[in-house]
Structures are given as C-alpha cells and as structure tokens.
Amino acid sequence: MLDGAMRLPLPPWPALPAAQQATLPVPLRYEDLAQDGRLLVSTLGPLYGAVAWRELLQKSPVAETAQGQGLVPILTRLVLDGGAGPFSPARPLDVTAGYQLAHSCDAQDQVARIHLQIWAEARGRSGHAYDLLASPGPELLAGRVYAEHVFTRLFAPATERKVLRLDLPGFPPVPPERIDPATADQLLALPEGAEPLGDDHLDPSPVLFSLGHTDSNQHVNSLVYPRLFEESVLRKLHTSGEGHQLLVRYADCMYRKPFFAGEAARVRLRAFRLGAERGAVGVFLPESEGPQGRPSVIVRMLLAP
C-alpha cells in the first residue's frame, strides 16, 4: 500500500451485520495482472462489483425497494488502492465487500444527501503465471476499494430528484451514520512532501469518447477515466524526462457529471514527484467549455516503479 501522504482520509470499514457483507472467490484473467504479477487497480472495479453489487446488494432489500421507488445510487467517488503481489491468474482472489447507508449535512447542519457506501478488499495466495504446479505462497492483500454513492430520483423532474429520506425495510428513514464527503479542493491539493514537475499542464491530445468507452448506464464507464488519466500522466512524465515504466497503485476519482459517446474532453493536470513514486492531480474538462470550464471528473493518482 502507498504512503499515507497520498491517500485522503476515508471512512473506516465499520462493524457491519452479516447481511451487509459477503466474501466470494473471484477468478482473475491474464490481463488483470501486470507483468510483475501485481493487480492492476482498474481490475479492482470489476472484482468488487462481482461481490458488492451482483452478490450482496442485488439480494438485499435496498436494491429491490429502491428501484421500485425510483431511487438510484449514483457513484460520486471511487478510490482504488493497489496492494502487493505477485499473483497467478490461475488462482482466484477472495473478495470481501460490505455496504452501509449514511447521510451528509449542509452548512446549516441539515440533511443534504443520503449515501450508499461500499468497502471491499481482495486477498489471495501469491504465485506466478507460469508456476502453475508450484505451491501457492503466503496470503497477500491485492487491493482495496472504497465507493461512495448519492441516492437520487434519476428520472424525476429536476426539482424532485434530491433524496433526503428513505423508505427501505429494516433501515431508518435517515441513516444514523454521518459522513463528510471529500471536496474537489482536497483531491486537487498536492500531497505533503510532493515536488511539482512544472506548472499546470493541459494535455494537447483531446479525449474522444466513443461507444467503446460506455456501458449499459448509457454514459462513459467510471473506470474509463483513471485509465485515460493515466495515459495523460505518462505522456507528461515522458516529456518531463521522468520515465514511464510505472504502474498505477492509487486512483481517487470524484464524479460530478458524466460524459457521453460523441463528446470530447481535455485533461488538465499537475504532475509531481513523491519519493520514488510519480503522480498527478487533475481534471477532465468538457472541450465545449474550454480550458476554464467546470471539471466533470477529478482524479488524484500515484504511480510506482
């Protein structure tokens, strides 16, 4: 896991009832692992989704009842934190996930949003792709995930979309747990001890979103942004003489507004050096709004050798 200076504080994994957590083995593909056997952080999305969404939430009263009431949990923040390795694609990882409902408040200390929080971690026995007959090594932490959602009435008129109370069996109307969501300024601040690699950089290559970047939610998939941001960061590091044989080990993404197929974006970032690691903070800007437009997605990322 990475230096604490890079990671923003996250709500700790709480003590959850058995019905709100689950552990399942999830198989790996060759393309889920880097050449040195470390798990790609982008793979953590499908891994936690297989347990948190398809196994846990789809079998809970939250999903069924919320859908019947027109409530949709919209992803607002996703943290992918890579661990150690190596792992073998021949052996599954054990993925544990849990969820909790919570609320946040406005400046007047009134309920402002109802949230769905998800935590997950993946563990497995170490191994190598071509040592299929070898005994597995010790158990290692492959990575962790934190996902934060806001409930909304997605298909209601704009004035009726905000959700301030829930009507879900087994849950209070306002979940007692309170959270203080991270802000854009927090994600865009350079971590303590970081050495900037120049000024803000507007990537000259536009991001062109196609149907291949989308999913069945009818917009660009949330895991597309860290991969595209990584490419912009590597281009910047290469032109700065910092090298590019690096692997993303941490990505913290804040989602404000989705992009759609046919739209274009520009990436503005600030790269930095943090010990042996390299990283960047930055934003995806709608090309139609120009370089001073309001960010749609904000990313904080660290890459390690």
Phi and psi in degrees as a GROMACS rama.xvg file:
@    title "Ramachandran Plot"
@    xaxis  label "Phi"
@    yaxis  label "Psi"
@TYPE xy
-94.3988  167.705  LEU-2
-53.3621  134.71  ASP-3
-61.7709  -21.268  GLY-4
-63.8339  -25.7145  ALA-5
-82.7968  -33.7666  MET-6
-86.6306  132.568  ARG-7
-77.9806  151.137  LEU-8
-58.9648  135.406  PRO-9
-116.453  151.304  LEU-10
-58.1536  128.78  PRO-11
-66.6123  152.417  PRO-12
-63.438  115.397  TRP-13
-82.2893  169.779  PRO-14
-73.2179  117.918  ALA-15
-116.073  147.179  LEU-16
-64.1695  157.942  PRO-17
-57.4714  -33.991  ALA-18
-69.2204  -13.3249  ALA-19
-108.597  18.9398  GLN-20
-152.01  156.528  GLN-21
-158.891  155.272  ALA-22
-130.693  130.785  THR-23
-141.353  148.344  LEU-24
-76.7405  133.448  PRO-25
-124.689  123.772  VAL-26
-68.5618  154.886  PRO-27
-107.018  153.398  LEU-28
-106.991  160.588  ARG-29
-57.4486  -38.5051  TYR-30
-75.893  -2.00107  GLU-31
-81.5411  -14.1165  ASP-32
-117.603  143.699  LEU-33
-74.5319  172.866  ALA-34
-64.0375  -22.2688  GLN-35
-92.6767  5.89778  ASP-36
89.9678  -1.56485  GLY-37
-77.0363  146.252  ARG-38
-73.5227  132.444  LEU-39
-68.1588  135.792  LEU-40
-64.3741  -28.2093  VAL-41
-63.6496  -24.7667  SER-42
-71.3739  -22.7459  THR-43
-62.4693  -27.8894  LEU-44
-61.2228  -57.7018  GLY-45
-62.379  -33.1414  PRO-46
-64.3538  -48.7663  LEU-47
-71.9314  -30.8661  TYR-48
-63.789  -36.2132  GLY-49
-62.1715  -31.5992  ALA-50
-97.0238  -51.7491  VAL-51
-66.5307  -41.9707  ALA-52
-94.296  -56.7228  TRP-53
-73.4534  -31.1902  ARG-54
-97.0288  -45.5323  GLU-55
-90.1202  -60.8286  LEU-56
-72.0301  -35.6428  LEU-57
-66.6184  -18.2558  GLN-58
-102.306  7.00956  LYS-59
-102.839  161.313  SER-60
-66.7258  -17.666  PRO-61
-62.0515  -50.7319  VAL-62
-66.8302  -49.4256  ALA-63
-64.187  -48.5678  GLU-64
-68.9184  -42.576  THR-65
-60.9182  -42.3009  ALA-66
-63.0076  -39.9595  GLN-67
-64.7182  -25.6899  GLY-68
-96.1233  4.07501  GLN-69
77.3084  18.711  GLY-70
-93.4587  135.672  LEU-71
-129.591  127.76  VAL-72
-82.9361  113.805  PRO-73
-95.1784  127.852  ILE-74
-66.4535  125.769  LEU-75
-116.177  -20.6851  THR-76
-153.202  139.277  ARG-77
-139.213  122.896  LEU-78
-114.251  124.086  VAL-79
-118.158  117.279  LEU-80
-123.221  105.891  ASP-81
-76.4971  149.944  GLY-82
-111.308  -144.48  GLY-83
-91.3033  -165.292  ALA-84
-177.668  -173.473  GLY-85
-89.9145  162.891  PRO-86
-125.463  160.222  PHE-87
-106.662  136.423  SER-88
-67.0074  -9.38795  PRO-89
-80.9514  -11.5142  ALA-90
-123.113  135.744  ARG-91
-72.9199  162.737  PRO-92
-100.707  145.575  LEU-93
-87.9568  116.621  ASP-94
-108.845  122.91  VAL-95
-107.85  131.223  THR-96
-134.364  151.044  ALA-97
-147.748  156.009  GLY-98
-135.34  159.121  TYR-99
-150.569  145.947  GLN-100
-93.541  145.488  LEU-101
-151.248  175.238  ALA-102
-135.199  159.311  HIS-103
-125.536  161.924  SER-104
-122.406  159.495  CYS-105
-89.9007  -172.603  ASP-106
-64.5063  -21.3894  ALA-107
-92.55  9.43592  GLN-108
66.5401  26.5483  ASP-109
-101.294  151.172  GLN-110
-58.0582  126.641  VAL-111
-110.766  -33.8551  ALA-112
-150.761  154.114  ARG-113
-110.416  131.113  ILE-114
-118.453  152.89  HIS-115
-114.122  120.88  LEU-116
-107.225  140.557  GLN-117
-131.383  132.461  ILE-118
-116.253  149.636  TRP-119
-156.432  152.145  ALA-120
-145.533  148.202  GLU-121
-118.28  132.032  ALA-122
-132.678  154.589  ARG-123
-168.201  168.132  GLY-124
-79.9497  136.622  ARG-125
-67.6483  156.021  SER-126
-179.191  -178.717  GLY-127
-132.237  153.416  HIS-128
-59.3209  -36.2227  ALA-129
-105.917  13.4547  TYR-130
-111.219  53.558  ASP-131
-67.2262  -24.1892  LEU-132
-94.2905  -6.81236  LEU-133
-76.3885  152.234  ALA-134
-68.5876  140.487  SER-135
-65.2375  150.668  PRO-136
-85.472  -162.58  GLY-137
-68.1272  159.39  PRO-138
-71.4839  136.24  GLU-139
-128.767  153.43  LEU-140
-83.1919  117.76  LEU-141
-84.4655  -29.192  ALA-142
167.845  167.12  GLY-143
-130.615  155.424  ARG-144
-134.919  140.749  VAL-145
-131.168  129.373  TYR-146
-128.607  135.825  ALA-147
-123.786  132.068  GLU-148
-126.676  157.267  HIS-149
-119.305  130.693  VAL-150
-75.4664  135.362  PHE-151
-144.817  158.167  THR-152
-92.5132  85.9755  ARG-153
-58.5581  -35.3949  LEU-154
-103.388  10.8233  PHE-155
-87.4876  164.858  ALA-156
-55.8258  152.622  PRO-157
-53.8048  -36.8782  ALA-158
-75.1135  -9.13805  THR-159
-115.138  10.6922  GLU-160
-82.112  -28.9989  ARG-161
-66.9651  135.416  LYS-162
-111.38  120.37  VAL-163
-114.303  -10.7549  LEU-164
-146.198  154.359  ARG-165
-117.604  155.003  LEU-166
-128.423  70.3732  ASP-167
-115.831  134.294  LEU-168
-61.8118  130.595  PRO-169
87.445  -1.16289  GLY-170
-127.394  142.792  PHE-171
-68.4085  156.818  PRO-172
-56.7313  -39.3899  PRO-173
-118.022  111.328  VAL-174
-55.6982  136.069  PRO-175
-68.8768  -27.011  PRO-176
-70.4024  129.671  GLU-177
-110.11  137.35  ARG-178
-125.325  157.895  ILE-179
-117.601  94.9835  ASP-180
-56.8065  146.932  PRO-181
-62.9744  156.206  ALA-182
-106.569  162.663  THR-183
-60.957  -38.9967  ALA-184
-61.9304  -35.234  ASP-185
-66.4217  -43.4156  GLN-186
-66.8396  -33.3228  LEU-187
-87.7459  -6.24575  LEU-188
-76.5742  136.127  ALA-189
-65.3147  141.628  LEU-190
-66.1732  156.988  PRO-191
-58.2548  131.933  GLU-192
86.1963  -0.996963  GLY-193
-76.6973  142.796  ALA-194
-106.922  112.034  GLU-195
-60.7344  142.297  PRO-196
-104.265  71.9685  LEU-197
90.3036  -172.231  GLY-198
-87.9363  -176.012  ASP-199
-55.0263  141.747  ASP-200
-125.863  124.504  HIS-201
-96.7055  112.425  LEU-202
-59.3251  123.882  ASP-203
-69.8703  -16.6927  PRO-204
-89.6294  118.196  SER-205
-70.8265  153.817  PRO-206
-94.7348  119.339  VAL-207
-107.435  110.788  LEU-208
-84.1627  126.04  PHE-209
-114.632  179.786  SER-210
-61.1105  -28.1698  LEU-211
-67.8641  -13.7275  GLY-212
-93.1423  -5.96036  HIS-213
-99.1247  172.228  THR-214
-135.792  -170.567  ASP-215
-71.7201  -5.2422  SER-216
-79.1493  1.52028  ASN-217
74.5916  19.1121  GLN-218
-147.545  178.376  HIS-219
-61.3817  132.775  VAL-220
-65.6548  144.429  ASN-221
-62.658  -28.444  SER-222
-82.0179  -6.7802  LEU-223
-70.099  -36.8327  VAL-224
-63.3587  -47.5048  TYR-225
-62.5145  -33.5652  PRO-226
-67.4547  -43.1753  ARG-227
-70.074  -35.7358  LEU-228
-65.2739  -40.8551  PHE-229
-55.3401  -43.4405  GLU-230
-64.0979  -39.1128  GLU-231
-65.2421  -41.5158  SER-232
-63.2981  -43.3814  VAL-233
-63.9048  -38.3802  LEU-234
-62.2697  -43.325  ARG-235
-65.0928  -44.5385  LYS-236
-62.8341  -38.7615  LEU-237
-63.768  -46.3686  HIS-238
-69.9334  -19.452  THR-239
-91.1413  2.69196  SER-240
74.5812  22.0419  GLY-241
-95.7573  -2.66712  GLU-242
81.2517  169.058  GLY-243
-145.271  14.2402  HIS-244
-87.3512  71.8998  GLN-245
-132.519  162.915  LEU-246
-130.111  130.242  LEU-247
-64.2719  126.925  VAL-248
-117.892  -7.38  ARG-249
-155.399  131.713  TYR-250
-142.783  125.947  ALA-251
-120.618  111.671  ASP-252
-115.794  134.183  CYS-253
-116.069  126.997  MET-254
-108.671  119.373  TYR-255
-103.039  -41.8425  ARG-256
-152.152  132.044  LYS-257
-76.7848  156.503  PRO-258
-98.9173  160.105  PHE-259
-126.991  159.394  PHE-260
-55.9171  135.943  ALA-261
96.2047  -13.136  GLY-262
-91.0383  164.098  GLU-263
-128.504  151.594  ALA-264
-136.586  161.611  ALA-265
-121.62  145.01  ARG-266
-103.514  122.874  VAL-267
-111.652  128.447  ARG-268
-143.924  165.81  LEU-269
-130.093  114.49  ARG-270
-86.9682  157.193  ALA-271
-152.31  163.535  PHE-272
-110.135  133.654  ARG-273
-136.505  90.6573  LEU-274
64.1792  -129.544  GLY-275
-80.9263  -11.6523  ALA-276
-91.9612  164.131  GLU-277
-127.944  152.212  ARG-278
-158.618  -175.5  GLY-279
-162.578  154.094  ALA-280
-121.938  145.081  VAL-281
-176.917  -173.478  GLY-282
-141.068  155.808  VAL-283
-99.9833  122.347  PHE-284
-110.398  133.651  LEU-285
-59.5467  125.778  PRO-286
-60.4702  -29.955  GLU-287
-66.109  -18.793  SER-288
-99.244  -6.52312  GLU-289
80.8318  175.253  GLY-290
-65.6543  -15.1516  PRO-291
-101.91  12.5416  GLN-292
-69.6813  172.885  GLY-293
-82.7803  129.832  ARG-294
-60.268  140.156  PRO-295
-93.669  -34.4953  SER-296
-138.488  138.902  VAL-297
-119.41  137.31  ILE-298
-133.957  140.741  VAL-299
-125.293  123.5  ARG-300
-140.944  145.813  MET-301
-132.803  137.419  LEU-302
-120.948  143.178  LEU-303
-127.717  156.01  ALA-304
